[in-house]
């Protein structure tokens, strides 16, 4: 968990974590998923209009308890990521308002 605390606010590369821990990347991915379900931290997945590009990019990892971060910029980024709205699906294009007679 110390390795993830150091990476809070940055991209989480499962292959690099697996190399440092001496475990398989799939195992590390399951561990991170468990920590997310235990509310230790959360992932912010990239969003692009091109779905294939979004699937290739790595998510960013944030700790839920951002008070222990020493860098003020990392604390602010975590706070913004934590407070952002969580869309359940892709945003729909805005529709023009129907005009009403005066």
MIVOKE-375329 format. One record per atom (N, C-alpha, C): residue in three letters; x, y, z. Coordinates in steps of 0.1 Angstrom, whole numbers, plus 5000, padded with zeros to 4 digits. Layout:
N
<site><code>ALA</code><xx>X</xx><yy>Y</yy><zz>Z</zz></site>
...
end
This chain:
102
<site><code>UNK</code><xx>5008</xx><yy>4988</yy><zz>5000</zz></site>
<site><code>UNK</code><xx>5000</xx><yy>5000</yy><zz>5000</zz></site>
<site><code>UNK</code><xx>5009</xx><yy>5012</yy><zz>5000</zz></site>
<site><code>UNK</code><xx>5021</xx><yy>5011</yy><zz>5005</zz></site>
<site><code>UNK</code><xx>5030</xx><yy>5023</yy><zz>5005</zz></site>
<site><code>UNK</code><xx>5033</xx><yy>5027</yy><zz>4990</zz></site>
<site><code>UNK</code><xx>5035</xx><yy>5017</yy><zz>4982</zz></site>
<site><code>UNK</code><xx>5038</xx><yy>5020</yy><zz>4968</zz></site>
<site><code>UNK</code><xx>5026</xx><yy>5027</yy><zz>4961</zz></site>
<site><code>UNK</code><xx>5014</xx><yy>5024</yy><zz>4965</zz></site>
<site><code>UNK</code><xx>5003</xx><yy>5031</yy><zz>4959</zz></site>
<site><code>UNK</code><xx>5001</xx><yy>5045</yy><zz>4965</zz></site>
<site><code>UNK</code><xx>5005</xx><yy>5046</yy><zz>4978</zz></site>
<site><code>UNK</code><xx>5004</xx><yy>5059</yy><zz>4984</zz></site>
<site><code>UNK</code><xx>5014</xx><yy>5069</yy><zz>4977</zz></site>
<site><code>UNK</code><xx>5025</xx><yy>5064</yy><zz>4973</zz></site>
<site><code>UNK</code><xx>5035</xx><yy>5072</yy><zz>4966</zz></site>
<site><code>UNK</code><xx>5030</xx><yy>5076</yy><zz>4952</zz></site>
<site><code>UNK</code><xx>5022</xx><yy>5068</yy><zz>4946</zz></site>
<site><code>UNK</code><xx>5017</xx><yy>5070</yy><zz>4933</zz></site>
<site><code>UNK</code><xx>5004</xx><yy>5077</yy><zz>4932</zz></site>
<site><code>UNK</code><xx>4999</xx><yy>5082</yy><zz>4943</zz></site>
<site><code>UNK</code><xx>4986</xx><yy>5089</yy><zz>4944</zz></site>
<site><code>UNK</code><xx>4986</xx><yy>5101</yy><zz>4935</zz></site>
<site><code>UNK</code><xx>4976</xx><yy>5102</yy><zz>4926</zz></site>
<site><code>UNK</code><xx>4976</xx><yy>5113</yy><zz>4917</zz></site>
<site><code>UNK</code><xx>4983</xx><yy>5111</yy><zz>4904</zz></site>
<site><code>UNK</code><xx>4988</xx><yy>5099</yy><zz>4902</zz></site>
<site><code>UNK</code><xx>4995</xx><yy>5096</yy><zz>4890</zz></site>
<site><code>UNK</code><xx>4990</xx><yy>5084</yy><zz>4883</zz></site>
<site><code>UNK</code><xx>4994</xx><yy>5081</yy><zz>4871</zz></site>
<site><code>UNK</code><xx>4989</xx><yy>5070</yy><zz>4864</zz></site>
<site><code>UNK</code><xx>4994</xx><yy>5057</yy><zz>4870</zz></site>
<site><code>UNK</code><xx>4986</xx><yy>5047</yy><zz>4871</zz></site>
<site><code>UNK</code><xx>4990</xx><yy>5035</yy><zz>4877</zz></site>
<site><code>UNK</code><xx>4993</xx><yy>5025</yy><zz>4866</zz></site>
<site><code>UNK</code><xx>5005</xx><yy>5020</yy><zz>4865</zz></site>
<site><code>UNK</code><xx>5009</xx><yy>5011</yy><zz>4855</zz></site>
<site><code>UNK</code><xx>5011</xx><yy>4998</yy><zz>4862</zz></site>
<site><code>UNK</code><xx>5002</xx><yy>4988</yy><zz>4859</zz></site>
<site><code>UNK</code><xx>5002</xx><yy>4976</yy><zz>4866</zz></site>
<site><code>UNK</code><xx>5015</xx><yy>4968</yy><zz>4863</zz></site>
<site><code>UNK</code><xx>5020</xx><yy>4969</yy><zz>4852</zz></site>
<site><code>UNK</code><xx>5032</xx><yy>4961</yy><zz>4848</zz></site>
<site><code>UNK</code><xx>5044</xx><yy>4966</yy><zz>4857</zz></site>
<site><code>UNK</code><xx>5045</xx><yy>4979</yy><zz>4859</zz></site>
<site><code>UNK</code><xx>5056</xx><yy>4984</yy><zz>4867</zz></site>
<site><code>UNK</code><xx>5054</xx><yy>4980</yy><zz>4882</zz></site>
<site><code>UNK</code><xx>5042</xx><yy>4981</yy><zz>4887</zz></site>
<site><code>UNK</code><xx>5039</xx><yy>4977</yy><zz>4901</zz></site>
<site><code>UNK</code><xx>5042</xx><yy>4962</yy><zz>4902</zz></site>
<site><code>UNK</code><xx>5039</xx><yy>4954</yy><zz>4893</zz></site>
<site><code>UNK</code><xx>5041</xx><yy>4940</yy><zz>4893</zz></site>
<site><code>UNK</code><xx>5056</xx><yy>4937</yy><zz>4894</zz></site>
<site><code>UNK</code><xx>5064</xx><yy>4944</yy><zz>4886</zz></site>
<site><code>UNK</code><xx>5078</xx><yy>4942</yy><zz>4886</zz></site>
<site><code>UNK</code><xx>5084</xx><yy>4946</yy><zz>4900</zz></site>
<site><code>UNK</code><xx>5079</xx><yy>4956</yy><zz>4906</zz></site>
<site><code>UNK</code><xx>5085</xx><yy>4960</yy><zz>4919</zz></site>
<site><code>UNK</code><xx>5081</xx><yy>4951</yy><zz>4930</zz></site>
<site><code>UNK</code><xx>5069</xx><yy>4945</yy><zz>4929</zz></site>
<site><code>UNK</code><xx>5064</xx><yy>4936</yy><zz>4939</zz></site>
<site><code>UNK</code><xx>5067</xx><yy>4921</yy><zz>4937</zz></site>
<site><code>UNK</code><xx>5072</xx><yy>4918</yy><zz>4925</zz></site>
<site><code>UNK</code><xx>5075</xx><yy>4904</yy><zz>4921</zz></site>
<site><code>UNK</code><xx>5062</xx><yy>4896</yy><zz>4920</zz></site>
<site><code>UNK</code><xx>5052</xx><yy>4902</yy><zz>4915</zz></site>
<site><code>UNK</code><xx>5039</xx><yy>4894</yy><zz>4913</zz></site>
<site><code>UNK</code><xx>5035</xx><yy>4896</yy><zz>4898</zz></site>
<site><code>UNK</code><xx>5025</xx><yy>4889</yy><zz>4894</zz></site>
<site><code>UNK</code><xx>5019</xx><yy>4890</yy><zz>4880</zz></site>
<site><code>UNK</code><xx>5011</xx><yy>4903</yy><zz>4879</zz></site>
<site><code>UNK</code><xx>5011</xx><yy>4909</yy><zz>4867</zz></site>
<site><code>UNK</code><xx>5003</xx><yy>4921</yy><zz>4866</zz></site>
<site><code>UNK</code><xx>4988</xx><yy>4919</yy><zz>4868</zz></site>
<site><code>UNK</code><xx>4983</xx><yy>4907</yy><zz>4865</zz></site>
<site><code>UNK</code><xx>4969</xx><yy>4904</yy><zz>4867</zz></site>
<site><code>UNK</code><xx>4966</xx><yy>4904</yy><zz>4882</zz></site>
<site><code>UNK</code><xx>4975</xx><yy>4898</yy><zz>4890</zz></site>
<site><code>UNK</code><xx>4974</xx><yy>4898</yy><zz>4905</zz></site>
<site><code>UNK</code><xx>4974</xx><yy>4912</yy><zz>4910</zz></site>
<site><code>UNK</code><xx>4983</xx><yy>4920</yy><zz>4906</zz></site>
<site><code>UNK</code><xx>4983</xx><yy>4934</yy><zz>4910</zz></site>
<site><code>UNK</code><xx>4970</xx><yy>4941</yy><zz>4907</zz></site>
<site><code>UNK</code><xx>4965</xx><yy>4939</yy><zz>4895</zz></site>
<site><code>UNK</code><xx>4952</xx><yy>4945</yy><zz>4891</zz></site>
<site><code>UNK</code><xx>4941</xx><yy>4941</yy><zz>4901</zz></site>
<site><code>UNK</code><xx>4941</xx><yy>4928</yy><zz>4904</zz></site>
<site><code>UNK</code><xx>4931</xx><yy>4923</yy><zz>4914</zz></site>
<site><code>UNK</code><xx>4932</xx><yy>4930</yy><zz>4928</zz></site>
<site><code>UNK</code><xx>4945</xx><yy>4931</yy><zz>4932</zz></site>
<site><code>UNK</code><xx>4947</xx><yy>4938</yy><zz>4945</zz></site>
<site><code>UNK</code><xx>4943</xx><yy>4952</yy><zz>4945</zz></site>
<site><code>UNK</code><xx>4945</xx><yy>4959</yy><zz>4934</zz></site>
<site><code>UNK</code><xx>4941</xx><yy>4973</yy><zz>4933</zz></site>
<site><code>UNK</code><xx>4926</xx><yy>4974</yy><zz>4933</zz></site>
<site><code>UNK</code><xx>4919</xx><yy>4965</yy><zz>4926</zz></site>
<site><code>UNK</code><xx>4905</xx><yy>4964</yy><zz>4925</zz></site>
<site><code>UNK</code><xx>4899</xx><yy>4962</yy><zz>4939</zz></site>
<site><code>UNK</code><xx>4906</xx><yy>4953</yy><zz>4947</zz></site>
<site><code>UNK</code><xx>4901</xx><yy>4950</yy><zz>4961</zz></site>
<site><code>UNK</code><xx>4903</xx><yy>4963</yy><zz>4969</zz></site>
<site><code>UNK</code><xx>4914</xx><yy>4970</yy><zz>4968</zz></site>
<site><code>UNK</code><xx>4915</xx><yy>4983</yy><zz>4976</zz></site>
<site><code>UNK</code><xx>4905</xx><yy>4993</yy><zz>4972</zz></site>
<site><code>UNK</code><xx>4901</xx><yy>4993</yy><zz>4959</zz></site>
<site><code>UNK</code><xx>4890</xx><yy>5003</yy><zz>4955</zz></site>
<site><code>UNK</code><xx>4877</xx><yy>4999</yy><zz>4961</zz></site>
<site><code>UNK</code><xx>4874</xx><yy>4986</yy><zz>4962</zz></site>
<site><code>UNK</code><xx>4862</xx><yy>4981</yy><zz>4968</zz></site>
<site><code>UNK</code><xx>4862</xx><yy>4983</yy><zz>4983</zz></site>
<site><code>UNK</code><xx>4874</xx><yy>4983</yy><zz>4989</zz></site>
<site><code>UNK</code><xx>4875</xx><yy>4986</yy><zz>5003</zz></site>
<site><code>UNK</code><xx>4875</xx><yy>5001</yy><zz>5006</zz></site>
<site><code>UNK</code><xx>4874</xx><yy>5010</yy><zz>4996</zz></site>
<site><code>UNK</code><xx>4874</xx><yy>5024</yy><zz>4997</zz></site>
<site><code>UNK</code><xx>4887</xx><yy>5030</yy><zz>5002</zz></site>
<site><code>UNK</code><xx>4898</xx><yy>5023</yy><zz>5000</zz></site>
<site><code>UNK</code><xx>4912</xx><yy>5028</yy><zz>5003</zz></site>
<site><code>UNK</code><xx>4916</xx><yy>5039</yy><zz>4993</zz></site>
<site><code>UNK</code><xx>4912</xx><yy>5037</yy><zz>4981</zz></site>
<site><code>UNK</code><xx>4915</xx><yy>5047</yy><zz>4970</zz></site>
<site><code>UNK</code><xx>4905</xx><yy>5045</yy><zz>4959</zz></site>
<site><code>UNK</code><xx>4907</xx><yy>5053</yy><zz>4948</zz></site>
<site><code>UNK</code><xx>4898</xx><yy>5052</yy><zz>4937</zz></site>
<site><code>UNK</code><xx>4906</xx><yy>5054</yy><zz>4924</zz></site>
<site><code>UNK</code><xx>4900</xx><yy>5049</yy><zz>4913</zz></site>
<site><code>UNK</code><xx>4906</xx><yy>5051</yy><zz>4900</zz></site>
<site><code>UNK</code><xx>4898</xx><yy>5060</yy><zz>4892</zz></site>
<site><code>UNK</code><xx>4905</xx><yy>5068</yy><zz>4884</zz></site>
<site><code>UNK</code><xx>4898</xx><yy>5077</yy><zz>4874</zz></site>
<site><code>UNK</code><xx>4903</xx><yy>5073</yy><zz>4860</zz></site>
<site><code>UNK</code><xx>4894</xx><yy>5067</yy><zz>4853</zz></site>
<site><code>UNK</code><xx>4897</xx><yy>5062</yy><zz>4840</zz></site>
<site><code>UNK</code><xx>4897</xx><yy>5073</yy><zz>4830</zz></site>
<site><code>UNK</code><xx>4906</xx><yy>5073</yy><zz>4820</zz></site>
<site><code>UNK</code><xx>4906</xx><yy>5083</yy><zz>4809</zz></site>
<site><code>UNK</code><xx>4893</xx><yy>5083</yy><zz>4801</zz></site>
<site><code>UNK</code><xx>4890</xx><yy>5094</yy><zz>4796</zz></site>
<site><code>UNK</code><xx>4878</xx><yy>5094</yy><zz>4787</zz></site>
<site><code>UNK</code><xx>4882</xx><yy>5101</yy><zz>4774</zz></site>
<site><code>UNK</code><xx>4880</xx><yy>5095</yy><zz>4763</zz></site>
<site><code>UNK</code><xx>4883</xx><yy>5100</yy><zz>4750</zz></site>
<site><code>UNK</code><xx>4871</xx><yy>5097</yy><zz>4741</zz></site>
<site><code>UNK</code><xx>4869</xx><yy>5105</yy><zz>4731</zz></site>
<site><code>UNK</code><xx>4858</xx><yy>5102</yy><zz>4721</zz></site>
<site><code>UNK</code><xx>4862</xx><yy>5089</yy><zz>4714</zz></site>
<site><code>UNK</code><xx>4875</xx><yy>5086</yy><zz>4712</zz></site>
<site><code>UNK</code><xx>4879</xx><yy>5074</yy><zz>4706</zz></site>
<site><code>UNK</code><xx>4880</xx><yy>5063</yy><zz>4717</zz></site>
<site><code>UNK</code><xx>4871</xx><yy>5054</yy><zz>4717</zz></site>
<site><code>UNK</code><xx>4870</xx><yy>5044</yy><zz>4727</zz></site>
<site><code>UNK</code><xx>4883</xx><yy>5035</yy><zz>4728</zz></site>
<site><code>UNK</code><xx>4888</xx><yy>5032</yy><zz>4716</zz></site>
<site><code>UNK</code><xx>4901</xx><yy>5023</yy><zz>4716</zz></site>
<site><code>UNK</code><xx>4912</xx><yy>5030</yy><zz>4723</zz></site>
<site><code>UNK</code><xx>4913</xx><yy>5043</yy><zz>4721</zz></site>
<site><code>UNK</code><xx>4924</xx><yy>5051</yy><zz>4728</zz></site>
<site><code>UNK</code><xx>4922</xx><yy>5051</yy><zz>4743</zz></site>
<site><code>UNK</code><xx>4909</xx><yy>5052</yy><zz>4747</zz></site>
<site><code>UNK</code><xx>4906</xx><yy>5053</yy><zz>4761</zz></site>
<site><code>UNK</code><xx>4909</xx><yy>5039</yy><zz>4768</zz></site>
<site><code>UNK</code><xx>4907</xx><yy>5028</yy><zz>4761</zz></site>
<site><code>UNK</code><xx>4910</xx><yy>5015</yy><zz>4767</zz></site>
<site><code>UNK</code><xx>4925</xx><yy>5012</yy><zz>4768</zz></site>
<site><code>UNK</code><xx>4933</xx><yy>5019</yy><zz>4759</zz></site>
<site><code>UNK</code><xx>4948</xx><yy>5016</yy><zz>4760</zz></site>
<site><code>UNK</code><xx>4954</xx><yy>5024</yy><zz>4771</zz></site>
<site><code>UNK</code><xx>4948</xx><yy>5036</yy><zz>4775</zz></site>
<site><code>UNK</code><xx>4955</xx><yy>5044</yy><zz>4785</zz></site>
<site><code>UNK</code><xx>4953</xx><yy>5038</yy><zz>4799</zz></site>
<site><code>UNK</code><xx>4962</xx><yy>5041</yy><zz>4808</zz></site>
<site><code>UNK</code><xx>4962</xx><yy>5036</yy><zz>4821</zz></site>
<site><code>UNK</code><xx>4953</xx><yy>5046</yy><zz>4830</zz></site>
<site><code>UNK</code><xx>4946</xx><yy>5041</yy><zz>4840</zz></site>
<site><code>UNK</code><xx>4939</xx><yy>5049</yy><zz>4849</zz></site>
<site><code>UNK</code><xx>4948</xx><yy>5057</yy><zz>4859</zz></site>
<site><code>UNK</code><xx>4943</xx><yy>5067</yy><zz>4865</zz></site>
<site><code>UNK</code><xx>4950</xx><yy>5074</yy><zz>4875</zz></site>
<site><code>UNK</code><xx>4945</xx><yy>5069</yy><zz>4889</zz></site>
<site><code>UNK</code><xx>4954</xx><yy>5068</yy><zz>4898</zz></site>
<site><code>UNK</code><xx>4951</xx><yy>5063</yy><zz>4912</zz></site>
<site><code>UNK</code><xx>4951</xx><yy>5074</yy><zz>4921</zz></site>
<site><code>UNK</code><xx>4941</xx><yy>5075</yy><zz>4930</zz></site>
<site><code>UNK</code><xx>4940</xx><yy>5085</yy><zz>4940</zz></site>
<site><code>UNK</code><xx>4937</xx><yy>5078</yy><zz>4954</zz></site>
<site><code>UNK</code><xx>4943</xx><yy>5083</yy><zz>4964</zz></site>
<site><code>UNK</code><xx>4940</xx><yy>5078</yy><zz>4978</zz></site>
<site><code>UNK</code><xx>4927</xx><yy>5086</yy><zz>4982</zz></site>
<site><code>UNK</code><xx>4919</xx><yy>5079</yy><zz>4990</zz></site>
<site><code>UNK</code><xx>4907</xx><yy>5086</yy><zz>4995</zz></site>
<site><code>UNK</code><xx>4911</xx><yy>5096</yy><zz>5006</zz></site>
<site><code>UNK</code><xx>4921</xx><yy>5092</yy><zz>5014</zz></site>
<site><code>UNK</code><xx>4926</xx><yy>5101</yy><zz>5025</zz></site>
<site><code>UNK</code><xx>4937</xx><yy>5109</yy><zz>5019</zz></site>
<site><code>UNK</code><xx>4934</xx><yy>5121</yy><zz>5014</zz></site>
<site><code>UNK</code><xx>4944</xx><yy>5129</yy><zz>5008</zz></site>
<site><code>UNK</code><xx>4952</xx><yy>5138</yy><zz>5018</zz></site>
<site><code>UNK</code><xx>4948</xx><yy>5138</yy><zz>5030</zz></site>
<site><code>UNK</code><xx>4954</xx><yy>5147</yy><zz>5040</zz></site>
<site><code>UNK</code><xx>4969</xx><yy>5143</yy><zz>5043</zz></site>
<site><code>UNK</code><xx>4973</xx><yy>5131</yy><zz>5040</zz></site>
<site><code>UNK</code><xx>4987</xx><yy>5127</yy><zz>5042</zz></site>
<site><code>UNK</code><xx>4997</xx><yy>5130</yy><zz>5031</zz></site>
<site><code>UNK</code><xx>4992</xx><yy>5136</yy><zz>5021</zz></site>
<site><code>UNK</code><xx>5001</xx><yy>5140</yy><zz>5010</zz></site>
<site><code>UNK</code><xx>5008</xx><yy>5153</yy><zz>5013</zz></site>
<site><code>UNK</code><xx>5021</xx><yy>5153</yy><zz>5010</zz></site>
<site><code>UNK</code><xx>5029</xx><yy>5165</yy><zz>5014</zz></site>
<site><code>UNK</code><xx>5028</xx><yy>5175</yy><zz>5003</zz></site>
<site><code>UNK</code><xx>5026</xx><yy>5172</yy><zz>4991</zz></site>
<site><code>UNK</code><xx>5026</xx><yy>5181</yy><zz>4980</zz></site>
<site><code>UNK</code><xx>5012</xx><yy>5188</yy><zz>4979</zz></site>
<site><code>UNK</code><xx>5011</xx><yy>5201</yy><zz>4979</zz></site>
<site><code>UNK</code><xx>4999</xx><yy>5208</yy><zz>4979</zz></site>
<site><code>UNK</code><xx>4991</xx><yy>5206</yy><zz>4966</zz></site>
<site><code>UNK</code><xx>4999</xx><yy>5205</yy><zz>4955</zz></site>
<site><code>UNK</code><xx>4993</xx><yy>5203</yy><zz>4942</zz></site>
<site><code>UNK</code><xx>4986</xx><yy>5189</yy><zz>4941</zz></site>
<site><code>UNK</code><xx>4993</xx><yy>5179</yy><zz>4946</zz></site>
<site><code>UNK</code><xx>4987</xx><yy>5166</yy><zz>4946</zz></site>
<site><code>UNK</code><xx>4975</xx><yy>5165</yy><zz>4955</zz></site>
<site><code>UNK</code><xx>4975</xx><yy>5172</yy><zz>4966</zz></site>
<site><code>UNK</code><xx>4963</xx><yy>5173</yy><zz>4975</zz></site>
<site><code>UNK</code><xx>4951</xx><yy>5179</yy><zz>4967</zz></site>
<site><code>UNK</code><xx>4954</xx><yy>5190</yy><zz>4960</zz></site>
<site><code>UNK</code><xx>4943</xx><yy>5197</yy><zz>4953</zz></site>
<site><code>UNK</code><xx>4938</xx><yy>5189</yy><zz>4942</zz></site>
<site><code>UNK</code><xx>4947</xx><yy>5182</yy><zz>4935</zz></site>
<site><code>UNK</code><xx>4942</xx><yy>5173</yy><zz>4924</zz></site>
<site><code>UNK</code><xx>4934</xx><yy>5162</yy><zz>4929</zz></site>
<site><code>UNK</code><xx>4937</xx><yy>5156</yy><zz>4940</zz></site>
<site><code>UNK</code><xx>4930</xx><yy>5145</yy><zz>4946</zz></site>
<site><code>UNK</code><xx>4916</xx><yy>5150</yy><zz>4951</zz></site>
<site><code>UNK</code><xx>4915</xx><yy>5162</yy><zz>4956</zz></site>
<site><code>UNK</code><xx>4903</xx><yy>5168</yy><zz>4961</zz></site>
<site><code>UNK</code><xx>4894</xx><yy>5170</yy><zz>4949</zz></site>
<site><code>UNK</code><xx>4899</xx><yy>5175</yy><zz>4938</zz></site>
<site><code>UNK</code><xx>4891</xx><yy>5178</yy><zz>4926</zz></site>
<site><code>UNK</code><xx>4886</xx><yy>5165</yy><zz>4920</zz></site>
<site><code>UNK</code><xx>4895</xx><yy>5155</yy><zz>4919</zz></site>
<site><code>UNK</code><xx>4891</xx><yy>5142</yy><zz>4914</zz></site>
<site><code>UNK</code><xx>4880</xx><yy>5135</yy><zz>4923</zz></site>
<site><code>UNK</code><xx>4882</xx><yy>5137</yy><zz>4936</zz></site>
<site><code>UNK</code><xx>4872</xx><yy>5131</yy><zz>4945</zz></site>
<site><code>UNK</code><xx>4858</xx><yy>5137</yy><zz>4944</zz></site>
<site><code>UNK</code><xx>4858</xx><yy>5150</yy><zz>4942</zz></site>
<site><code>UNK</code><xx>4845</xx><yy>5158</yy><zz>4941</zz></site>
<site><code>UNK</code><xx>4839</xx><yy>5158</yy><zz>4928</zz></site>
<site><code>UNK</code><xx>4845</xx><yy>5153</yy><zz>4917</zz></site>
<site><code>UNK</code><xx>4840</xx><yy>5154</yy><zz>4904</zz></site>
<site><code>UNK</code><xx>4827</xx><yy>5145</yy><zz>4903</zz></site>
<site><code>UNK</code><xx>4818</xx><yy>5149</yy><zz>4894</zz></site>
<site><code>UNK</code><xx>4806</xx><yy>5141</yy><zz>4893</zz></site>
<site><code>UNK</code><xx>4810</xx><yy>5127</yy><zz>4886</zz></site>
<site><code>UNK</code><xx>4804</xx><yy>5117</yy><zz>4890</zz></site>
<site><code>UNK</code><xx>4806</xx><yy>5103</yy><zz>4884</zz></site>
<site><code>UNK</code><xx>4796</xx><yy>5100</yy><zz>4874</zz></site>
<site><code>UNK</code><xx>4798</xx><yy>5102</yy><zz>4861</zz></site>
<site><code>UNK</code><xx>4788</xx><yy>5099</yy><zz>4851</zz></site>
<site><code>UNK</code><xx>4786</xx><yy>5084</yy><zz>4850</zz></site>
<site><code>UNK</code><xx>4774</xx><yy>5080</yy><zz>4848</zz></site>
<site><code>UNK</code><xx>4771</xx><yy>5066</yy><zz>4846</zz></site>
<site><code>UNK</code><xx>4772</xx><yy>5061</yy><zz>4832</zz></site>
<site><code>UNK</code><xx>4772</xx><yy>5071</yy><zz>4823</zz></site>
<site><code>UNK</code><xx>4774</xx><yy>5067</yy><zz>4809</zz></site>
<site><code>UNK</code><xx>4780</xx><yy>5079</yy><zz>4802</zz></site>
<site><code>UNK</code><xx>4782</xx><yy>5078</yy><zz>4789</zz></site>
<site><code>UNK</code><xx>4788</xx><yy>5089</yy><zz>4781</zz></site>
<site><code>UNK</code><xx>4778</xx><yy>5101</yy><zz>4781</zz></site>
<site><code>UNK</code><xx>4784</xx><yy>5113</yy><zz>4781</zz></site>
<site><code>UNK</code><xx>4775</xx><yy>5124</yy><zz>4781</zz></site>
<site><code>UNK</code><xx>4768</xx><yy>5126</yy><zz>4767</zz></site>
<site><code>UNK</code><xx>4756</xx><yy>5130</yy><zz>4768</zz></site>
<site><code>UNK</code><xx>4748</xx><yy>5131</yy><zz>4755</zz></site>
<site><code>UNK</code><xx>4751</xx><yy>5145</yy><zz>4750</zz></site>
<site><code>UNK</code><xx>4750</xx><yy>5147</yy><zz>4737</zz></site>
<site><code>UNK</code><xx>4752</xx><yy>5161</yy><zz>4731</zz></site>
<site><code>UNK</code><xx>4740</xx><yy>5169</yy><zz>4736</zz></site>
<site><code>UNK</code><xx>4743</xx><yy>5182</yy><zz>4738</zz></site>
<site><code>UNK</code><xx>4732</xx><yy>5191</yy><zz>4743</zz></site>
<site><code>UNK</code><xx>4722</xx><yy>5193</yy><zz>4732</zz></site>
<site><code>UNK</code><xx>4709</xx><yy>5193</yy><zz>4735</zz></site>
<site><code>UNK</code><xx>4698</xx><yy>5196</yy><zz>4726</zz></site>
<site><code>UNK</code><xx>4694</xx><yy>5210</yy><zz>4727</zz></site>
<site><code>UNK</code><xx>4691</xx><yy>5216</yy><zz>4716</zz></site>
<site><code>UNK</code><xx>4686</xx><yy>5230</yy><zz>4717</zz></site>
<site><code>UNK</code><xx>4673</xx><yy>5231</yy><zz>4724</zz></site>
<site><code>UNK</code><xx>4671</xx><yy>5241</yy><zz>4731</zz></site>
<site><code>UNK</code><xx>4658</xx><yy>5243</yy><zz>4738</zz></site>
<site><code>UNK</code><xx>4647</xx><yy>5246</yy><zz>4728</zz></site>
<site><code>UNK</code><xx>4635</xx><yy>5240</yy><zz>4730</zz></site>
<site><code>UNK</code><xx>4625</xx><yy>5243</yy><zz>4720</zz></site>
<site><code>UNK</code><xx>4620</xx><yy>5258</yy><zz>4722</zz></site>
<site><code>UNK</code><xx>4618</xx><yy>5264</yy><zz>4711</zz></site>
<site><code>UNK</code><xx>4613</xx><yy>5278</yy><zz>4712</zz></site>
<site><code>UNK</code><xx>4598</xx><yy>5278</yy><zz>4715</zz></site>
<site><code>UNK</code><xx>4595</xx><yy>5288</yy><zz>4723</zz></site>
<site><code>UNK</code><xx>4581</xx><yy>5289</yy><zz>4727</zz></site>
<site><code>UNK</code><xx>4576</xx><yy>5303</yy><zz>4722</zz></site>
<site><code>UNK</code><xx>4564</xx><yy>5303</yy><zz>4717</zz></site>
<site><code>UNK</code><xx>4559</xx><yy>5316</yy><zz>4712</zz></site>
<site><code>UNK</code><xx>4557</xx><yy>5326</yy><zz>4724</zz></site>
<site><code>UNK</code><xx>4560</xx><yy>5338</yy><zz>4722</zz></site>
<site><code>UNK</code><xx>4559</xx><yy>5348</yy><zz>4732</zz></site>
<site><code>UNK</code><xx>4545</xx><yy>5353</yy><zz>4734</zz></site>
end
